[in-house]
Structure formats: structure tokens, C-alpha cells
Amino acid sequence: MKKLFFLSFILFGFISVAQAQVSVGINFQTSDTFITVGTDADKEFFGEARLGIGHDLGLELMGGYNFLRKSEVNAYVGAGLGLLGDHHHHHHHDDHDDIYVAIPVGILVKPFSNTRNLGFLVEAAPVFSGHDHNYLRGGIGIKYTFK
């Protein structure tokens, strides 16, 4: 729990330093459901905090790079550091926290010409855990950027 508090503290510092528009969303991943808060996803570099609320309570901090930026679509790659609570999805450990690294690759599509603030995303990420429980997660989501 101390690790989750520490990562939350880092998140709030990251967002306050970023001084950018805020995006919010929900991602339905194969491993968990994430509520997301981040910086403007249309910038070349962006950051995001993901709160896992499905099977496990957890926090993931992700930094991303848009290698394709167009008004109707972004394609990105990133790096994430995450912390899950007492149990890892489909993997049971003793009662302790589980730290992992993820490398998300995704596409954010903004199909509505009258509002490019709303987008739909598709993402895949290999996830590497310190307990040799590596896996590939994938999912879809919705993101809205307040501008």
C-alpha cells in the first residue's frame, strides 16, 4: 500500500508540472479495466496515470510518444510502470505488491470532425512482471481531452 501511495504522489506531481490540457478516459484491457487521467494525447509526448479498478486495484504511470500525429488519428508507443495490489490477474502470489513494466503500442482514432477532443483507442502491450508472469494485454478504450 505504501508503494501505491508513493506512485500516486508522483502522479500528482507529474500532472502539476506538465501544465497541459487534461485527458480522461476508460480502457477495457484483457488484464484489467483502467480509469485514465493524463496530459493532452495530441502532443508529441504525453503522460497518463491509469487506475486499475477491475480485478485488481492498481496504478500504472505511462509516458507516451506519438510517432504519428494527424487531426483524425494518432499512433503511439510508450513505457509504463505499474503496481498491482495483493493479487495479479490470473496469477496468485503471496500477499505482497506486484510491480511490472508495460510497453503500450496503440492507435487513437478521432472520427468526429466537429470535435477532435473525443477519441477511441486500440492498444496492445507486453507486460513484464518481476515474478516471471509476463503476458500480452490488449484492449479498447475511450478518451476525451478537455481543451
N, C-alpha and C positions, 0 to 999 in steps of 0.2 A: 504494500500500500504506500510505503514511503517513496518508492520509485514512481508510482503513478502521480503522486503529489508533485514530485520533482519535475517530471515531464510536463505536467500542467503549468507549473511556474515558468518553465522555459517557453511554452507555447504562448502565454500571455505576453511575455517579453518580446518574443518574435513578432507578434501581431502589432504591438505598440511601436516597435522600431520600423516596421515595414511602411507605415504611413501610406497605405494604398486602399483602394476600394476593397470592400469585403464581399466574398462569395460564400454562399451557403448551399448545402446540398445533402442528398442522401444517396449512398451507394449500397446496392444489394450485391454483395460478393458471395462466392461459394463458401468462404470461411466464416463470414460474419456480416452483419449489417452495420454500416458506419454513418453517423451524422457528421458532416464535414463543415468546417469553417476555415476560410483561407483568404489569401490576397487575390487580386484580380487575375483570373485564369487566362486573360488575353495578353498579359505581359510576357516578355521573353522568358523571364524567370519568375516563378511563383511559389508560394508555400501554402501548406494546408495542414490542419490538425484534424484527425479522424478519431471520433469517439465510438468505439465498438459497443453496440447495445444489444446484439443478438444473443448468441450462445455464450459469449464471454464478455465481461466488462473489460475494456482495454483502451489504450490510447496509442495512436500512431502519428508521428510527425513526419511529413513528407515535403521534400523540396523537388520542384519540377522544372524542366526546361522544355519550352515549346520549340521543336525543330521545324514545325510548320505552323505559320500563323496567317490565317485568312479571315475575312469577316464572317464566313459561314462555317469554318472548321479549324480546329487546332489539333495537332498531333504532338504528343509529349512523351518524355521519358523522365523518370525521377528516381530518387532514393528515399527510402523511408526507414525510420527506426521505430519499432513498436514494443509495447509492453502489454501483455495479457495478464489477467488475474490468475486465479488458482488453477484453472484447467485450460488446456489448449484444445481447440476444436478437434474432435475425434482422437485426441491423444491424451492419455491420463498420466499425470505426474504426481509426485508428492506435492503437498501443499506449499507451493512457492511461486514466485513470479516468473514469467517466461518472457525473455527479451528476444526479439527477432529483427531481421533486416529484410526489407522488401525492395524490389526493383520494378515499380509500376511502369507499364507502357500503355498508352491509351489514346483515344480519339474523342474530342469534344465537338459535337455537331450542334450548330445553332441554326435551325431550319427556318425560323420565322424572320422575314426581312424587316418587319415593323418593330421587333425587339430582339436584338442580338444579346440581350442580358440572360436569356433562358437557353440552356443547352442540355443535350442528352449525351451521356458518355458511355463508352465501352472500354473496359480496362482489363488487362491481364498482368499478373505479377508473380514471378518466382519468389517464394518466401523461404528464408534460411533461418532456422532456429538453432540455438546452442545445444539442443538435445537431439540432434540428428533427425529431426522431424521436418524435413524440407518438403515443400509441396508447391504446386502451381495453383493460384487462385485466379478467378475471373469473375467478371460481373458487369452490371449495368447501373446507371445512376442518372440523377437529375441535378443540375447545378444552376443557381441563379446568382448573378453578380449585381450588387447594388452600386450604381454609378450616378 
